Amino acid sequence: MFTGIIEEVGIVKKIKKENENLILDISVSFLDEIQVNQSIAHNGACLTVVELCKESYSVHVVTETIQKTNIASLKEGDAVNIERCLSVGSRLDGHFVQGHVDCIAQCLSIIDLNGSWGFQFQYPEEYKKYIVSKGSITINGVSLTISNMDDLNNTFEVNIIPYSFQHTNFSIIKVNDFVNVEFDIIGKYILKSNLNR
C-alpha cells in the first residue's frame, strides 16, 4: 500500500530482457535502506526488489505489468517516480494507492498557469466509470485531485503545484506521452457494491 507521495525521482540504469519479462536496475539515494523482497512503486507500479547491487537495485517486470503500464517505453537514463510502501503509523498525506496500474492515459495538453501547470489526459473509454470530479487519482504514482473532466471525450485534468513539478517526473512529461493511471480504490469498491445490490 502506498500514498502517492513521491519520495524521489530514481534513474533507470539498465534494462535487460529476460524471456518475455524485463529486469530494471534503478538508482536512488537511499539504496542502503532498501532490502530484497521490498515493494516499491515505480511510476505508480508496485514492483518487488529482487537484487541489490553496488549502485542500484533490480526489479522484475512481468508481461502483465509491461502490457498495462508505460514501463515498456522506459529507456536507460529515464527518470521514474519512486515511493516505498506505507509503514504502519505513518501519516497518510495522499490517498490509499495500491500500486496496481489500471491503464495508461495520453497527455493531450500542458498549460502553464503562471505558478502551476494544468495537465489534460485522455483515458480508455471503459474506465469512464471511475472518473469523479474532485476525486483522487494517481498519475505515474503521484496522488492528485481531478480538477476537471469531460465524459464525452474521456478526458480529465489535474493541476500540478511547483513542488510536485520539480520533485517528480511531471517536469519531463510532454504532450503525447503516456502515463500510468490508478483510479481510486474506494471508488471502485463503492461502484462494485452498488452493482451487486
RAUR-V54108 format. One record per residue. N is the residue number from 1. RES is the residue in three letters. SS is DSSP state (H for helix, E for strand, L for the rest). PHI is phi as a letter, one per 20 degrees, with the letter a starting at -180 (none if undefined). OMEGA is omega in whole degrees, 0 to 359 (NA if undefined). Layout:
# RAUR-V54108
<<N RES SS PHI OMEGA> <N RES SS PHI OMEGA>>
This chain:
# RAUR-V54108
<<1 MET L none 183> <2 PHE E c 181> <3 THR L d 184> <4 GLY L n 175> <5 ILE L d 187> <6 ILE L f 179> <7 GLU L e 188> <8 GLU E a 171> <9 VAL E e 179> <10 GLY E e 181> <11 ILE E d 176> <12 VAL E f 182> <13 LYS E e 183> <14 LYS E b 175> <15 ILE E c 180> <16 LYS E c 177> <17 LYS E e 177> <18 GLU E c 189> <19 ASN L l 180> <20 GLU L e 184> <21 ASN E d 176> <22 LEU E c 170> <23 ILE E d 180> <24 LEU E d 170> <25 ASP E d 185> <26 ILE E c 178> <27 SER E d 176> <28 VAL L c 182> <29 SER L f 184> <30 PHE L d 183> <31 LEU H g 182> <32 ASP H f 178> <33 GLU H e 184> <34 ILE L e 178> <35 GLN L c 173> <36 VAL L f 180> <37 ASN L n 178> <38 GLN L e 177> <39 SER E e 179> <40 ILE E c 177> <41 ALA E e 179> <42 HIS E d 188> <43 ASN L l 177> <44 GLY L n 179> <45 ALA E e 181> <46 CYS E f 179> <47 LEU E c 183> <48 THR E e 177> <49 VAL E f 182> <50 VAL E d 181> <51 GLU E b 175> <52 LEU E d 177> <53 CYS L d 184> <54 LYS L f 186> <55 GLU L c 182> <56 SER L a 172> <57 TYR E c 183> <58 SER E d 174> <59 VAL E c 180> <60 HIS E d 181> <61 VAL E d 183> <62 VAL L e 185> <63 THR H g 180> <64 GLU H g 180> <65 THR H f 178> <66 ILE H g 183> <67 GLN H f 187> <68 LYS H d 183> <69 THR L c 177> <70 ASN L e 182> <71 ILE H f 180> <72 ALA H f 181> <73 SER H e 180> <74 LEU L f 176> <75 LYS L c 177> <76 GLU L g 183> <77 GLY L n 180> <78 ASP L f 178> <79 ALA E e 178> <80 VAL E c 177> <81 ASN E f 184> <82 ILE E d 172> <83 GLU E b 172> <84 ARG E f 185> <85 CYS L f 180> <86 LEU L f 175> <87 SER L e 181> <88 VAL L f 181> <89 GLY L n 179> <90 SER L f 173> <91 ARG L f 178> <92 LEU L e 185> <93 ASP L e 180> <94 GLY L e 172> <95 HIS L b 181> <96 PHE L f 181> <97 VAL E c 182> <98 GLN L e 187> <99 GLY L n 178> <100 HIS L d 184> <101 VAL L f 180> <102 ASP L e 184> <103 CYS E a 170> <104 ILE E d 177> <105 ALA E c 183> <106 GLN E d 177> <107 CYS E f 181> <108 LEU E e 181> <109 SER E b 175> <110 ILE E c 183> <111 ILE E d 174> <112 ASP E f 184> <113 LEU L e 177> <114 ASN L l 180> <115 GLY L p 174> <116 SER E b 181> <117 TRP E c 174> <118 GLY E d 179> <119 PHE E d 176> <120 GLN E d 181> <121 PHE E c 174> <122 GLN E d 185> <123 TYR L c 179> <124 PRO L f 184> <125 GLU H g 187> <126 GLU H f 181> <127 TYR H d 181> <128 LYS H g 183> <129 LYS H f 182> <130 TYR H e 183> <131 ILE L e 181> <132 VAL L c 178> <133 SER L g 183> <134 LYS L m 178> <135 GLY L e 179> <136 SER E e 176> <137 ILE E b 178> <138 THR E d 179> <139 ILE E d 184> <140 ASN L l 177> <141 GLY L n 183> <142 VAL E e 177> <143 SER E f 183> <144 LEU E c 177> <145 THR E d 177> <146 ILE E f 183> <147 SER E e 181> <148 ASN E b 180> <149 MET E b 178> <150 ASP E c 182> <151 ASP L f 183> <152 LEU L f 183> <153 ASN L d 180> <154 ASN L l 179> <155 THR E c 172> <156 PHE E b 180> <157 GLU E c 173> <158 VAL E c 177> <159 ASN E d 183> <160 ILE E d 178> <161 ILE E f 182> <162 PRO H g 181> <163 TYR H f 180> <164 SER H f 179> <165 PHE H f 184> <166 GLN H e 187> <167 HIS H d 175> <168 THR L c 178> <169 ASN H e 171> <170 PHE H f 182> <171 SER H f 181> <172 ILE H d 176> <173 ILE L f 179> <174 LYS L c 175> <175 VAL L g 182> <176 ASN L n 174> <177 ASP L f 176> <178 PHE E d 180> <179 VAL E c 176> <180 ASN E e 181> <181 VAL E c 169> <182 GLU E c 179> <183 PHE E e 186> <184 ASP L f 182> <185 ILE H f 180> <186 ILE H f 177> <187 GLY H f 178> <188 LYS H f 180> <189 TYR H f 179> <190 ILE H f 179> <191 LEU H f 180> <192 LYS H f 182> <193 SER H f 178> <194 ASN H f 179> <195 LEU H f 183> <196 ASN L e 180> <197 ARG L f NA>>
